[in-house]
Structure formats: C-alpha cells, structure tokens
Amino acid sequence: MNRPRVVVVGAGFAGCAAAISAAKAGAEVILLERMDFVVASGIRAGRMNYNGKLVAAEEAKALGAGDMFEALESIKLHDTNIVDEVNGYVYNAIIVEPTVRRLVEGAGVDMRLVNRVTDVIREDGRLKAVKVGRKGAVEGDVFVDSSGNAGGIDICTRYGGGCAMCVTHRCPTFGDRVSIATKAGAPEFVRRRPDGTPGTIDAALSLHKTSLDPVLRARLERDGVVTIPLPPELIDTERLYRIGGIRSQRQMESLNVVDIGITAKCVGNGSILPSELRKIPGFENAIIDNPMGVGKGNRINWVSMARCEADLRVRGFANLFAAGQKAGPLGGIAEVIVTGVLAGHNAARAAAGKEPVTLPRSIAIGDFVAFVGEMMDVPGGLNRGYAFGHQAFFERLKKNGLYTTDVSAIHRRVKDAGMTGVLAKKVV
Ligand SMILES: Cc1cc2nc3c(=O)[nH]c(=O)nc-3n(C[C@H](O)[C@H](O)[C@H](O)COP(=O)(O)OP(=O)(O)OC[C@H]3O[C@@H](n4cnc5c(N)ncnc54)[C@H](O)[C@@H]3O)c2cc1C
C-alpha cells in the first residue's frame, strides 16, 4: 500500500526538521531544495540555547522531536555568553551542513537538491502538486512551505543595498526564493521597519578568522567569544531598528565576536564598511566572509510570511502547512526547528486523514506558535520579531513562569501537559 506523501519545500533548518518529523510519523517524504546544500541560513549561524532557547530545545526533546537539537549538540564547539545572551553554546559551522544532511537522509527522506519550486497546481481547492522548473511536477497529499522569507535579488535590491552576495542563499546561481503559500493564493505578510520600508536587514556578518590579529584570534578560539567596546564614532543608534529591533541597545555598543569554527561571526551588526571595521584594534586587516557586499547592506528578511493556525496549517488551506521563518515573524534556529517538527508531524497526520495536534499553551512551544500567529493580527505586532531568546517573547516566558534552566523541570512540564513523546508517534 502506498504511504501518504508529504512534500516539503525548502531545506533550511525548518524544512529539514519538518521532513524528519513527517518521516518519523510514517509518511513518505520528499524534500525539495533550490540550492545544492541544506541548512541555508544555518551555515553561518551557530549560536544555540541562550536565554529561553534552551527551553525550546528541551521541550522538543520531551515531545519526541529532539533529533535536530541532539545533532547540533553533538557538534558543539564552545559554551558562550555575550552581552544580554547567556548560557548558550555554539555549534561548529564547518560541519553543520553534512551533519544535518546525514540526519535527514538517515530518516529516509527523499531529498532532492537543485530542485527549485516555481509554481503550484491546485485542484478542487486543494494543493495537488508543486512545479519544479522544467523538471515537471511533484504531487503530494500534503505540503509544507518552509521556503523562508529572505531575499531574493529583487527584494534585496528594492529594500536593501542590492544583492549582498550572501553565502547562505546564493540567488544569482540558484534563483530567487519562491513562496509556495503565496503561489497557492495565501495572503503574503510583510514586516516593516519604523520608516515603513518592507523587511529588515540581516544582523549577522562574518569575518575570515585568519585575517584577525593573531592574539585576538587565539583569544577567540580559546574562549569562543570576544567582546570589544566600540569607539563612540562607530556606535550607530539607528542600527537596532534597521536589523529589526530584536537585540538590545547595549549590544549595539560593542562588537560581539563569536567563533563558529569556519569564521568569526559578528553578532547584530547589520552592515558595516570594511574600512570602519578596520579602525578597531585587532581588525586592521579584517576580511569579510559573509555577506560579501556588507559595506552596502545585508540580506533582506521577513518579506514573505503566511498566517498560520496554532497547528501550523496555513489559514484557509486544508493541505498546506508552513514552518520556520515562512510561518510568521519568528527567527532563530531553535524557533524554526520547533515549528518544523510540529508542521512536519501535523502534515503527516493530515495526510493520514487525522486531525493535526495543537500544543497546549502551558508549554513554551505551544504558547510561542499561538502567540506569533496572534501578533500577526494585532496592529504593529507583525513588525516585531519573536524568539525564545529575545525581547518580547523572552520577557513573556519569564512572566508566565516558563523560563528555567532546570532541564528536568522542562521535561516534567511536558509530561504534566500529557505531551511526552507525542511528536515521535507513528500516525500512518
Ligand atoms: C548569517 C546568519 C547568522 C545567524 N545566526 C544565528 C544564530 O547564531 N542563532 C540563531 O538562533 N539564529 C541565527 N540566525 C537565524 C537563523 O539561522 C534563521 O532564523 C533560520 O536558520 C531560518 O531557517 P528557515 O529554514 O526558516 O529559513 P532559511 O534558512 O531561509 O531556509 C529556507 C530554504 O528554502 C529554500 N527555498 C526557498 N524557496 C524555494 C523554492 N521555491 N524551492 C525550493 N527551495 C526553496 C531556500 O533555498 C532555503 O534553503 C542567523 C541567520 C543568518 C542569516
């Protein structure tokens, strides 16, 4: 007997997590990705578990969906604390892509790289198939849109400084992002900066480690983090708003550099002229790794979101779910993984003719998914970013008593909610 088929579009962290989750639930899974590698934004990311992100990771494990978090912990490079972001660790970005790729393949997912979805086919009000350029159509019972909300070239040109030549998305080679939900007719939500400009500017940039002063580099590789107060003339008070206001003003007053293995990542900078960077002691010869056009801008994010229900079904669609940054103004690795595991599991349930699961609000992931959706309906709510480790949602976690670093308490909470192992269940 043929198993019900789930088609996942986009193999960033969200799509990979969704594909694994749907496969674990027993569905046949096809994962389509436009580039020739997985993890996308994650190849220059790395910072995990700080502030409330630990809660998300541990809840996911208790729910039976900890595979991706455990894989990332297995390639941990440093424990790290930076200003206002504590108790974190960094994974080794040199090996994150092959590590995740093996995890996805090991789950039995049919992963098809260099397969860019360009359109959808609808029949009787349902999604029937996605079109993959000239390669034809891929049919499915249920679909997950995890195509992200960053770029492509036209967006980065209209609302940023042009193509920033990021190594994470490589649009000139693989073509721009295409949103499946938008193609299917779902309203497309856009986040705006305070001056009304659509999208926000990516916060991260990274430097070749060998271009740093050797003493500074040795410190960075020993401690994992180096914090350097910026000279007053390099403190840009508007920067926080250009990058979406999710970080703290205090972070804007220093250069927070983290060793992610492959490069030295500068947290929360947005864009900076290499000539300005080189005024900072230790950075006199700094060479930018990503994005190469950071002197003029950075990648533009959050220009294509779908409004989802609390089970991550795209509002108004019976057989389309969304995950990761596509599913609302949420960002961060933990955040996109937890939406991925829920959307993937629910896609498999829907494909098997079962009702999707909604996680209770007594656990942080349940509250997060519902809250992000609700914020999309509140005036101005869409224009803020939500993450377990930052600002509005981190404050909410603390206020609701859901923030703790006590791992057994987090697992107990999931048990008390009757949800232990729920996302590991076979539904097909
Ligand atoms: C440089 C950088 C550093 C970061 N650092 C951190 C960090 O340290 N810690 C942290 O928590 N967060 C960090 N973030 C944020 C985090 O990485 C992202 O929020 C997260 O990885 C986004 O995942 P996603 O899967 O939703 O989207 P994406 O990573 O954008 O993935 C979307 C995928 O969909 C594919 N796609 C798009 N359209 C199509 C189509 N039509 N057909 C097929 N495939 C398609 C894309 O190619 C891509 O692979 C960082 C982000 C960046 C850019």
The ligand as a Tripos MOL2 file, in Angstrom:
@<TRIPOS>MOLECULE
LIG
   53    58     1     0     0
SMALL
NO_CHARGES

@<TRIPOS>ATOM
      1 C1         24.1830   34.8470    8.8140 C.3       1 LIG1
      2 C2         23.1350   34.4110    9.8040 C.ar      1 LIG1
      3 C3         23.5030   34.0960   11.0990 C.ar      1 LIG1
      4 C4         22.5380   33.6680   12.0170 C.ar      1 LIG1
      5 N1         22.9240   33.3200   13.2760 N.ar      1 LIG1
      6 C5         22.0300   32.7520   14.1260 C.ar      1 LIG1
      7 C6         22.4490   32.2050   15.3730 C.ar      1 LIG1
      8 O1         23.6370   32.2200   15.6980 O.2       1 LIG1
      9 N2         21.4990   31.6680   16.1910 N.ar      1 LIG1
     10 C7         20.1850   31.6170   15.8540 C.ar      1 LIG1
     11 O2         19.3620   31.0870   16.6210 O.2       1 LIG1
     12 N3         19.7570   32.1250   14.6470 N.ar      1 LIG1
     13 C8         20.6520   32.6590   13.7830 C.ar      1 LIG1
     14 N4         20.2500   33.1280   12.5650 N.ar      1 LIG1
     15 C9         18.8380   32.9870   12.2020 C.3       1 LIG1
     16 C10        18.5370   31.5420   11.7710 C.3       1 LIG1
     17 O3         19.6450   30.9970   11.1380 O.3       1 LIG1
     18 C11        17.3140   31.5410   10.8640 C.3       1 LIG1
     19 O4         16.2170   32.1000   11.5630 O.3       1 LIG1
     20 C12        16.9270   30.1250   10.4110 C.3       1 LIG1
     21 O5         18.0330   29.3430   10.0430 O.3       1 LIG1
     22 C13        15.9270   30.2360    9.2410 C.3       1 LIG1
     23 O6         15.5590   28.9490    8.8500 O.3       1 LIG1
     24 P1         14.4060   28.6730    7.7920 P.3       1 LIG1
     25 O7         14.5250   27.2250    7.4810 O.co2     1 LIG1
     26 O8         13.1110   29.1820    8.2670 O.co2     1 LIG1
     27 O9         14.7740   29.5660    6.5120 O.3       1 LIG1
     28 P2         16.0100   29.5420    5.5050 P.3       1 LIG1
     29 O10        17.2710   29.2400    6.2080 O.co2     1 LIG1
     30 O11        15.9080   30.8060    4.7360 O.co2     1 LIG1
     31 O12        15.6950   28.3100    4.5540 O.3       1 LIG1
     32 C14        14.7470   28.3910    3.5190 C.3       1 LIG1
     33 C15        15.1430   27.3710    2.4660 C.3       1 LIG1
     34 O13        14.1410   27.3190    1.4620 O.3       1 LIG1
     35 C16        14.7790   27.2360    0.2020 C.3       1 LIG1
     36 N5         13.8220   27.6840   -0.8180 N.ar      1 LIG1
     37 C17        13.2610   28.9150   -0.9540 C.ar      1 LIG1
     38 N6         12.4110   28.9310   -1.9930 N.ar      1 LIG1
     39 C18        12.4400   27.6780   -2.5090 C.ar      1 LIG1
     40 C19        11.7680   27.0790   -3.6050 C.ar      1 LIG1
     41 N7         10.8760   27.7520   -4.3210 N.pl3     1 LIG1
     42 N8         12.0440   25.7890   -3.9130 N.ar      1 LIG1
     43 C20        12.9400   25.0690   -3.1600 C.ar      1 LIG1
     44 N9         13.6080   25.6000   -2.1020 N.ar      1 LIG1
     45 C21        13.3400   26.8820   -1.7820 C.ar      1 LIG1
     46 C22        15.9920   28.1120    0.3660 C.3       1 LIG1
     47 O14        16.9550   27.8460   -0.6080 O.3       1 LIG1
     48 C23        16.4400   27.7230    1.7660 C.3       1 LIG1
     49 O15        17.2730   26.5820    1.7500 O.3       1 LIG1
     50 C24        21.1820   33.5800   11.6220 C.ar      1 LIG1
     51 C25        20.8130   33.9310   10.3290 C.ar      1 LIG1
     52 C26        21.7730   34.3240    9.4170 C.ar      1 LIG1
     53 C27        21.3560   34.6690    8.0210 C.3       1 LIG1
@<TRIPOS>BOND
     1     1     2 1
     2     2     3 ar
     3     2    52 ar
     4     3     4 ar
     5     4     5 ar
     6     4    50 ar
     7     5     6 ar
     8     6     7 ar
     9     6    13 1
    10     7     8 2
    11     7     9 ar
    12     9    10 ar
    13    10    11 2
    14    10    12 ar
    15    12    13 ar
    16    13    14 ar
    17    14    15 1
    18    14    50 ar
    19    15    16 1
    20    16    17 1
    21    16    18 1
    22    18    19 1
    23    18    20 1
    24    20    21 1
    25    20    22 1
    26    22    23 1
    27    23    24 1
    28    24    25 2
    29    24    26 1
    30    24    27 1
    31    27    28 1
    32    28    29 2
    33    28    30 1
    34    28    31 1
    35    31    32 1
    36    32    33 1
    37    33    34 1
    38    33    48 1
    39    34    35 1
    40    35    36 1
    41    35    46 1
    42    36    37 ar
    43    36    45 ar
    44    37    38 ar
    45    38    39 ar
    46    39    40 ar
    47    39    45 ar
    48    40    41 1
    49    40    42 ar
    50    42    43 ar
    51    43    44 ar
    52    44    45 ar
    53    46    47 1
    54    46    48 1
    55    48    49 1
    56    50    51 ar
    57    51    52 ar
    58    52    53 1
@<TRIPOS>SUBSTRUCTURE
     1 LIG1         1 GROUP 0 **** ****
